[in-house]
Amino acid sequence: MSLKSAIQKIAESEQDNIRDIRIPVKERKRDVKTIIEKINPAFEKRALDYMEKLLDEGVYQSFVAEGLAGLDSEKAWEMRERLLREGASKGLVAQGLTGLDSEKAWKMRERLLCEGADKGWVAEGLAGLDSEKAWEMRERLLREDVNKGWVARGIIGDYITFVWRIRYEVVEDFREEREPRPVRRLF
């Protein structure tokens, strides 16, 4: 078998594995969680299992809470509740709501604010959200004298949030000009 035919055979088998991860143009503006699930449906389970492993190894609970950003499954919510009961930072739990626009995420943000979470961290946890609720929350936090820098960081987020969002918008814009092709896995 020639190298060219071997590469073609591998490409054809990969095509079957990645066909289901195409990201339609109409989904470009969805939240980070939706994009991640579309790329790799097993990502959330794998991430949560790994978070459990890290907790078992003694990792600081608040870091794990922050690392739950974009994860919206029942298991992720159970983990957030458990981490709060065990003393995780309310602010880092709020930051770990980045990319989540679900009703549960909004209830958690309100609860954390009522329980005294740092408003700046709540503002930063709005990163990647373009919903009316997110903009209203930003305005509310500004009226409550949160530092404007935190609000600014909570619009686009850190470079990781930005890169995830922009990468898929650029890929889709590029794909509109050419024939549809699946997006390659990054990990």
Stockholm file with secondary structure:
# STOCKHOLM 1.0

chainA/1-187         MSLKSAIQKIAESEQDNIRDIRIPVKERKRDVKTIIEKINPAFEKRALDYMEKLLDEGVYQSFVAEGLAGLDSEKAWEMRERLLREGASKGLVAQGLTGLDSEKAWKMRERLLCEGADKGWVAEGLAGLDSEKAWEMRERLLREDVNKGWVARGIIGDYITFVWRIRYEVVEDFREEREPRPVRRLF
#=GR chainA/1-187 SS CCHHHHHHHHHHHHHHHHGGGCCCGGGTTSCHHHHHHHHCTTHHHHHHHHHHHHHHTTCCHHHHHHTTTTCCSHHHHHHHHHHHHTTCCHHHHHHTTTTCCSHHHHHHHHHHHHTTCCHHHHHHTTTTCCSHHHHHHHHHHHHTTCCHHHHHHHHHCSHHHHHHHHHHHHHHHHHHHSCCCCCCCCC
#=GC SS_cons         CCHHHHHHHHHHHHHHHHGGGCCCGGGTTSCHHHHHHHHCTTHHHHHHHHHHHHHHTTCCHHHHHHTTTTCCSHHHHHHHHHHHHTTCCHHHHHHTTTTCCSHHHHHHHHHHHHTTCCHHHHHHTTTTCCSHHHHHHHHHHHHTTCCHHHHHHHHHCSHHHHHHHHHHHHHHHHHHHSCCCCCCCCC
//
